[in-house]
Amino acid sequence: MTTILGDDKRYEHDKKTRKKYRLRIIYNKNGCISSGHCILSDPYNFKLDEEFKADLLEGTPHPTAKGTWVKEIETEEPHLIMNAAKTCTPRVIAVIDLETGKRIAP
């Protein structure tokens, strides 16, 4: 049986444990097609700009990849950003677990 990226139960929301996850969001704005799924899934990290493309709130430009933005967060609710990455139609959002260094969402 093949495991799909991001299907790891460790990242499900659990109010009892209150674990903090350190994650890196990588967003390629050039590939955005304005579907808005990221904003519906995670309004804390994404908003629409004047051209109806998503902006990564408080993101910084990637030093070498033009049009790509990066943000590191600490959250008890990793499912929000993971859902944003999974529902992104062109798959231009990636989520990296900074503890393991592994990509956990497309």
C-alpha positions in Angstrom: 0.0 0.0 0.0 1.4 3.4 -1.0 1.3 6.3 1.5 0.3 9.7 0.2 2.3 12.7 1.3 0.6 14.4 4.3 -1.5 11.4 5.4 0.6 11.1 8.5 -1.7 11.1 11.6 0.9 13.1 13.6 -0.4 16.3 11.9 -4.0 15.9 12.7 -5.5 18.5 15.0 -5.6 17.3 18.6 -6.7 19.7 21.3 -5.5 17.5 24.1 -1.8 17.4 23.2 -1.4 21.1 22.2 1.8 20.2 20.4 3.5 23.1 18.6 4.7 22.3 15.1 7.5 24.3 13.4 6.7 24.4 9.6 8.1 26.1 6.6 5.6 27.3 3.9 6.9 27.6 0.4 4.6 29.3 -2.1 5.2 29.9 -5.8 2.9 32.9 -6.7 3.8 32.6 -10.4 1.9 29.4 -10.6 -1.2 30.6 -8.8 -4.4 30.4 -10.8 -6.6 32.3 -8.3 -8.8 29.4 -7.3 -8.9 30.7 -3.7 -8.8 27.3 -2.0 -5.7 28.3 0.1 -7.6 31.3 1.5 -10.6 29.2 2.4 -8.4 26.6 4.0 -6.0 28.9 5.9 -7.0 32.5 6.1 -4.3 33.1 8.7 -1.5 32.6 6.2 -3.1 33.6 2.9 -5.1 36.6 1.5 -6.1 37.8 -2.0 -4.2 40.6 -3.6 -5.6 43.2 -6.0 -5.2 40.7 -9.0 -7.1 38.0 -7.1 -3.9 35.9 -6.6 -3.0 34.7 -3.2 -0.4 36.4 -1.0 1.5 34.6 1.7 1.0 36.9 4.7 4.3 37.9 6.2 6.2 35.8 3.7 9.6 36.8 2.4 10.9 36.4 -1.1 12.9 33.3 -1.7 16.6 34.3 -2.2 17.0 32.4 -5.5 13.5 31.4 -6.9 11.8 34.4 -8.4 8.1 34.6 -7.6 8.5 32.2 -4.7 7.7 33.2 -1.1 8.8 31.5 2.2 7.5 31.7 5.7 8.3 29.8 8.9 5.5 29.3 11.4 4.9 27.7 14.7 1.4 26.4 15.1 -0.8 24.0 17.1 -3.1 23.7 14.0 -0.9 22.3 11.2 -4.0 20.9 9.4 -4.9 24.4 8.2 -1.8 25.0 6.1 -1.7 21.3 5.1 -5.3 21.6 3.8 -4.3 24.7 1.9 -1.4 22.9 0.2 -3.5 19.8 -0.6 -6.5 21.7 -2.0 -4.3 24.1 -4.1 -5.3 23.3 -7.7 -1.9 24.0 -9.4 0.0 22.6 -6.4 2.2 25.7 -5.8 2.2 25.4 -2.0 4.6 23.1 -0.1 4.9 22.5 3.6 8.1 21.3 5.3 8.3 20.0 8.9 11.3 21.8 10.3 11.8 19.1 13.0 12.2 16.3 10.5 13.1 18.2 7.3 10.5 16.3 5.4 7.9 17.6 3.0 4.5 16.9 4.6 2.1 18.4 2.1 2.3 18.8 -1.7 
